[in-house]
């Protein structure tokens, strides 16, 4: 009897979760070793991170302010993965969603509940419009969406910088790179933590239900698994592709709206804190699963919050970013290893 490796086309959910957990654990082990070599006590630093993040109300609020946007941008990227596409432009859609929401908040007035609703819709529309051109290019001309969505990120950053430092700049204050404070705020839950995190959880649950229990979700999953089979079954693949991409952009735009109306309260450069790019890692760690985004977003929020704390302990920001890269690296390896099984093969002896 001999043994060989066999690659399976699909992986059971519990195996995928286990592979991701092992990958994250190995990344932390390697990171801990690197921290120890640099002259720090890894266990002491880990204890400080956990205590600062979850041992006080202030720490929990800071953690929540990171967790909410990461869930939304992760969900935006995860949705497109279900149909076999990559939305690398959540960063730009986040910015443009913030621009649209800020425009409504600054130049229109009304009851707070109505204005927040209008800003919410404007943020979603802004994000969807920003992904519209890459979507149509992919659907009708087969242009790679990775390139187009990525390049539009830089354009969105320039748009925000232009508005916040020029056209919409608050000329009554000494701040040079921000608009006036938006008079409408997302309700607070505790201290600085606002209700945006509840919106993020609701969006995750809603998208999970749509993908799992609706005909639209079934057709999206089939299109992502085998586009040829989807065409053969009569599924409108192009229509599903367009709808998924627009929904993804809208989700990222809503994340930008919540950041403006809930956390920063004004439009300014660097408002996203790279949430759009980090959302890609969140989606990959989640394996494209909307519910998985909650767990991977939690891990990423811990890492980001740890970065703030560790910098106060003398750890460089680049070291924290390296930890993020390690997690993605080990996860990519784990996803591939999870597809393989060791199977026994019977060897039949041949007589000479």
Beta strands, then each sheet from edge to edge (+ up, - down):
strand 1: 2-7
strand 2: 188-190
strand 3: 193-194
strand 4: 340-345
sheet 1: 1+ 4-
sheet 2: 2+ 3-
end
